[in-house]
Amino acid sequence: MPVNRSFDEALRLARDRIESTLAQVTREDIFPHAAPSATGVWEGTRGGMWSSGYWPGVLWQRVALSGGEEAVALATAWTTRLAPLLDRRTQDTGLVFSASAIPGWEVGRVVACRDLALRAADRLAALYNPAAGVIAVGSEAEIAPGMDDATIEGLVNLSLLWWGWRMTGEERFREVAVSHAERTAAWHVGEDGRVLQSVHFDPATGALLRRETHQGSGADGCWARGQAWAIYGFAAAYQATGEERFLRVADRAATYFVQRSGADLVPFYCFDEPA
């Protein structure tokens, strides 16, 4: 049976989890990545990976809740430790630094975090292929690396470019982000709102070659997390630009998600999973 909890109870549980996580990852010197529900013990890496920006982001939310110089210093240390990931040629730069360095500036007003986020925005924009009009996955991406592929995850990475545009006023950030969002809408999202994860293209001409899903139940599967990336990414594009066309795509994708999720609104890993 589900357990009903008040907001204060839920927040207390979340804060308790942050503190227990902090104890483990400090002891083991790792960025947490995943924890089996049976044990709650985190697995992770010392050098960081595509998900490693989320932990510093959580620490910045801890700062927002409680404040204090020690909490700011701790969140700053975990954030700046991610700097070597800037050397990787991957669209995951957007996920890593929008989740960590941006709140380091927005919440903590730490100049080093602001500068790190701007450097990351430059790196992400450099993956843009003008012939295709998209940011490529990148040759050093952890999943399906390549300079001839654009995935739905790339839409969420645009948060870094929307922020860079607001911070600097540099139109190149907006232009790349708008182009990528437009092409993603055309390439990845069906009229019914259904999303396919990946589109391969000719890097020289930008011509579309094939579509597939890397992480669903099959090449034609509709991966539920990718569907959520689309909802979030197009809503963020609308928020950044005020352009209704992006809101309409977000609405189509959200409608599809709800319709396919069943009565409990909890989706399968892939909406097309035969089981």
N, C-alpha and C positions, 0 to 999 in steps of 0.2 A: 504494500500500500504506500502511496506517496505520502511524504511528511510535509506538512505545512509549517513554514517558519516565517517569522517576522523579518522585516528588512534588517533590523538591528542584529538578529540572530545570524542571518546569512552573512552580514558584514563581519561579524565576529569570527565565524568559521573561516571566511576567506583570509582574514588577518592572521588567524592561527596557522593556516596553511602556509602563508608567506613566511612566517617566523620559523616553522619547522623546515621548510625548504631552504631558507637561508642558512640554518645550522648545517644541513647536509651538504649543500653545494660549497659552502666555505670550507668545510672539513675535507671534501674530496677535490676541491678546486676545479669545478666543472660548471658549464652552462647547462641548466636542466633542459631536457628535450621532451622526454616522455616518461610516464610512470604507470606501470601496470596497476589496474584498479584493485587487484588482489593484495598488493603490498604497499602501494603508495610510495615506493622508493624510486627516486629519480634516476634515469639513465641520462647521460649527456657527454659532452666533449669539453676538453680544455681550451681548444682553439676557437670554438664556435662554429655554427653552421646556419642554415637558412632561418631556423626558428630562434636563434640566440638573442635577437633583439627584444623578444617578449619578456625575458626575465628582468633586464634593466627597466623596461617599461613598467612592469609591476612594481619595482622599487620606487619609481617616480610617482606612482599612485600612492604608495606608502608615504612618500614625502608630502603629497597633497593632503593626505588624511591627518598626518601627525606633525609634519615639519621637523625642524631641528637640524643643526649643522652636521651632526654625525650621520643622519639619514641622507642628507644631500651628498656628503662626501662618499658614502657607500654607493649610492646610485651613480654618481659621477665616475667612480672607479670602474664599476662594471660596464658602464657605457663606453668609456674611452678605451677599455681593453678590447673592444671590437674593431678598433681602427685598422688592424692588419687585414681585415676582410675587405677593405677597399681595394686591395690588390687583386681580388678575384674578378674575373670578367663574367659576371652573372647578374641577371635581373633581380636576384634575391637581395641585392644591395638595397633595393627599395623597401622590402619587408624588414630587413635588419635595422636600418637606420631611421625609418619613419616611426618604428615602434620604440626606439631607444633614445636617439640623439634629439629628435624633435621634442619629446616631452622633457628632455634634459634642459632645453631652452624655454619651452612654454611653461613648465612647472617650476624648474629650478633656477632659470635665468643664468645658466652656466655658459659662459662664452665659448669654452672649449667644445661643448656639445653643439652649440649653434654652428660653429665652424666645421665640425665633423659632419653635420647634416648637409651643409652646403657643398662640401667636398663630395659627399655621397651623391647628391643630386647631379653634380657634374659627371660623375662616373656612370650613373644610370642613363643620363641623356646621351652619353657617348655610344651606347649600344643601339641607338636609333638607326634604322635602315631607311633612308629617304625614298628609295625605290618602292619598298613595300609599305612604307608609312607606319611601321611598327617598331617597337623595341624588341630585339631578339632575346631569346632565352639566355644566350651567352655560352661561350665555349667552356666555361668552368662552372656551369650550373650543376647542382647535385643530382637533379632528375632530368633526364632527356636533354643533355647539353647539346648546343649547336647554334650556329648563326643563321640557320634557315628555318627556325621554328619560333612561333609566338604562341604562348599559352594564356589561358584565362587568368592565371595567377598574376600575370603581368599587369592586369588592370588594377589590382590592389596596390602594386608598386607605385602607381602614379601619384599616390598620396604625397610621396617625397617631392615630386615635381610641382604639384599644386602648391605645396608649402614653399618651395624654393621661389616660385613665381611671386607669391605674396610677400616674401621676405625681401626680395631683391628688385622686383619689378621687371626682371629680364624676360622678355617675351619668348625667348627660345624655350624656356621651360614649359610655358603654356602651349606653345605650338606643337612641341613633341607630344605632350600629354593629350591634347585634343585630337591630334592625328591618330595616336594609338587607340584612343577610346572609339573614334569613328570607325576605324578598320576592325576593331574587335567586335563592334556591334554588327558589322556587315559579314564578317567571317565566322564568328563563333555562335551567334544567337539566331535561332530560328524564329519564324513568324509567331509560333506558339510560345516563345520564351525559353524553349529548350536549349541548353548550352552544351557544346562539345569543347573539350579541353584544349586541343592542340591544332594548329594550322601550320603546315609546312609550305614554304614559298621559295621561289628562286631568288637568291640574294642579289643577283645582277639585274634582274628585270622587275622583281616584285610580284611576279605572277604566282597565283595560288596553285599549289601542286596537289595537296591532299589534306584531308581532315581526319583526325583520330583522337581517341581518348587514351592517355597513357595509364591512368590510375583508376579507371572504372572496371566493370566486370568484363569488358571487351572493348574492342576498338571503336565501336559505335555507341558505347554506353554513356549514359548521362550521370556523371560523377557528382554526388550531392554536394561535396565541399566546393567543387568548381562552380556549381550553380549558385552557391552562397557567395563565392568570390565575385560573381557577376552582379548579383544584387547590390552588394556593398560598393563595388567599384563604380558602377554607373550612378548610384545615388551620390557618391562622393564627387563624381564628375559634374553632376547637376549642382551640387552644393558649391563647387568651386567656380562654375561658369554661369550658373543661372539658365543654362540652355535646356529647354523643356524636352528636347529630343532624347537627352540622356535619361531624364526622369521616366519617359515612356518605356525605354528599354528596361530600366530597373523594375518598373511595374510589371512588365511582361514576364520577366525572369522570376519575380517574387510570386506572381500568380501561378506559374508553372510549379514552383517549389511547393506551394501550399496544396495545390491540387494533387500532386504526386506523393505527398507525405503521409496520407492516411488520416484517420480520425484523431490520432494522438499527436499529429504534427511532428513526429520523430522520424526522420527519413532513414532509409537504408543507406549503406556506404555508397551504393550506386542505385539509382532509381530503376535500372534495368537488370538488376541482379536476379537471375532466374529463381533462386531460393527464396 
